[in-house]
Amino acid sequence: MAQSKKCLITGITGQDGSYLSELLLEQGYEVHGIIRRTSTFNTDRIDHIYEDPHSDQARLFLHYGDLTDGTTLRRILEEVQPDEIYNLGAQSHVRVSFDSPEYTVDAVAMGTLRLLEAIRDYRRRTGIEVRYYQAGSSEMFGKVQAVPQTETTPFYPRSPYACAKVYGHWQTVNHRESYGMFACNGILFNHESPRRGETFVTRKITRAIARIVAGQQKQLFMGNLDAKRDWGYAKDYVKAMWLMLQQDEPDDYVVATGETHSVEEFLDLAFGYVNLRWQNHVAFDERYLRPAEVDLLIGDPSKTKEKLGWEPSVSFEELVRLMVDADLRAIGLVPMNGSEPRPITDMATIRIPGETGIQVG
């Protein structure tokens, strides 16, 4: 019986990390993830796929570490000996990166370099090739130089986060070209899901809608409503990550839907889904404006579709409804054919938070 592949994921407890873990487990991988030590459990997104490491059935294992700690990254690499590494870890909130620029750059930019150098030294010592995926971002295009954006569109980053991601992108290219590493950049445009962090604009909107419907919140404070983004479904996008590392040669790919929608359009569709007008509930707060705004992002996924055979499966409208539904359910409501949400009667469908049995190696 052939030995299953091993992978190592940074940022495994995030939106993308959880969906990627599910995919790789389905593909028969042994999955290892790096998580940061916190005083409270932050593994909610992967609790449902976790099994006690003492079990013979366990194929998901967690290790304490941080992209700012090169020594620990090297130790984990030596212990796990992965076939593939997916670098998804980051301080990924663009607005927060203006408030914490030094930490953002240390984790996102230098963290990428630390990981690449650890892989390079490991390969030099063992002769084992490790395939590497670098999570890029459409924010790297920033003040866009061409519409739509492709793999060859020049970068013009407009935030500390985006600047750090550009550094990580070019370090990945440099290690590929200088040392022959199998290293790929995925330039992913905005991808959302019910697992999106609650401070990101799409999830902030859908969570607020659920609370407004339930009478727990009256207003939603927002910043720039004119910004346009190319929004897709995160579960689709992690498949593209995996496909990149299954190719014969490493390369860089834009992952996007090829459509762009404004924040106002998202509001209109999401509030309209529960028969509300967003204008009655949304107020402006300048604190949510960025010092330098990114006005328009729209990706051209032609290369990804042609070379990887990848296609997005969820439309913008379906994504919005999916997220609103999930937040209504999480608060104890469920929409009824687009009419007024009604209470959930089956309490088994509501997740009750509790202590987790997750252990970290």
Protein Blocks (a to p, Z undefined) as FASTA:
>chain_A
ZZddddddehklmmklmmmmmmmmmnopacdddddddfbdcklmmmmmgccfkbmkbcbd
cddddfklmklmmmmmmmnopabdcdfbccfbfklmmmmmmlmmmmmmmmmmmmmmmmmm
mmmmnopacdddddddfklnmpafbdcddfklccddfbfklmmmmmmmmmmmmmmmmnop
acddddddddddfkbcfkbmklmmmmmmmmmmnopafbdcdfdfkbccddddfklmmmmm
mmmmmpfbdcdddddehiacdfklmmmmmmmmnopafklmpccdfklpcfbdcfbdcddf
klmmmmnopacfbdfklmmmmmmmmmmmmnopaceehiacdddfblmlpccddddfbdcZ
Z
